[in-house]
Amino acid sequence: MKKAELIFIPLPETGHLLSTIEFGKRLIDMDCRISMITILSMKLPYAPHADASLASLTASEPGIRLISLPEIQDPPPIKLLDTSSETYILDFVDKNIPFLKKTIRDLVSSSGEESNHVVGLILDFFCVGLIDIGREVNLPSYIFMTSNFGFLGFLQYLPERNRLLPSGFDETSGEDELTIPAFVNRVPAKVLPPGVLDKLSYVTLVKIGERLNEAKGILVNSFSEVEPHAAEHFSRRRDYPRAYPVGPVLNLTGRSNPGLVSAQYEEMMKWLDEQPDSSVLFLCFGSMGVFPAPQIKEIAHALEFVGCRFIWAIRTNMAGDGDPREPLPEGFVDRTMGRGIVCGWAPQVDILAHKATGGFVSHCGWNSIQESLWYGVPLATWPMYAEQQLNAFEMVKELGLAVEIRLDYVADGDRITLEIVSANEIATAVRSLMDGNNPIRKKVTEISAAARKAVSDGGSSLVATRDFIRDILEDHF
């Protein structure tokens, strides 16, 4: 019997890789006709360990093949990453096109000689330029959207707005509100991805938005029950590629925790076991969530004001190897001994899964939001970069699923927010978050049940995934 092979091309960053690999596993598990997922791994200069991470995540999956591409000799200038990260990434992908084109052509030409037959490309949304390669080898290109319907709605909106206002957001005040069709509420300009304020990034985001329209379909790592209006918006659009709500696609096991030795891990989990249910506040801001020392001191003061139990992962530099205690107020560790843990890295999934965890202060990366919802842990929003401000707005204002600390905080390269969020402001939000009677807690519990139902037999996301499998295989079987 002829078997199908899919070629996945993810952006080699942790958040993108985790969900991409999990989706590949799901496809293999769901349909015996899909026997091979081939992942083409590009070497992103600022993510040097991506290959090793990919290898460890796929080692136990015989149906997933990893092909590492050569390192490009002329990567985009690193200073571009500080000022226009979106442009850096798109340029990086473009510079990989010669390697990608040759590898894809070789895979397609050899597929007739083996039992596997290449049937399509699954591209990260940053890899929209590779749709052209798909056309050249007569393969459909589907986009795997590692973010949500809200961000997809923003990318859909940008080209339409750009045709009317080609100057971008130069004259837009942060208080201006925009009508974006995928949102019920008008969206304040201040919660748009910070990249729209940089000319290069703005052009890049418009380009991504334009090219998404050329895909055969868009696989969105979300589910219709959590974003009902946005999901319905895309289901009604007949002039746009079909959007498949296939989430939540989560990696909940087998994730390594660099910087956390086994003894520290065991000690942390033992401490959690000893705490009352829903009593611990977890604070974690992602792999690039670095605060200046004055802000760390305000967070520390807030934790002392509130007096709740906590686990706080502090990154004092991008490498994550600094002493997390350095910028803390003098005596903080001693004063909170027994009711709080400060660390440089934390096992996020294991902490969120623990019954003692009652709240999550998060940077609002979409993977983190979905993990929090999956385990029924309400969160407070403190976005940092990329599309996280828009995620925070959607969670608080659009969906009523989170408590607001800030919606528009930015810590992105040179554009770090100068304003310090005060201890009182943080403490007020944390008290609300940890309040057992806060209606958000009940709503999050309901969404947690809906998420699990969505990916179980007959659930909305599994139905959408089966639709995708049918669509991509229909010309071959």
Secondary structure, DSSP 4 states (H G I P E B T S, - for coil): --EEEEEEE--SSHHHHHHHHHHHHHHHHH-TTEEEEEEEE---TT-TTHHHHHHHHHTT-TTEEEEEPPPPSSPPPHHHHHH-HHHHHHHHHHHTHHHHHHHHHHHHHHHTTSSEEEEEEEEEGGGGGGHHHHHHTT--EEEEESS-HHHHHHHHHHHHHHHH-TTTTTT--TT-EE--TT-SSPEEGGGS-GGGGSHHHHHHHHHHHHHHTTSSEEEESS-TTTSHHHHHHHHH-SSS-EEEE-------SS---TT--HHHHHHHHHHHHTSPTT-EEEEE--TT-B--HHHHHHHHHHHHHH--EEEEE-BSSTTS-S-TTTTSPTTHHHHTTTTEEEES---HHHHHHSTTEEEEEE---HHHHHHHHHTT--EEE---STTHHHHHHIIIIIS--EEES-SS----GGG---SPPPHHHHHHHHHHHH-TT-HHHHHHHHHHHHHHHHTSTT-HHHHHHHHHHHHHHTTT-
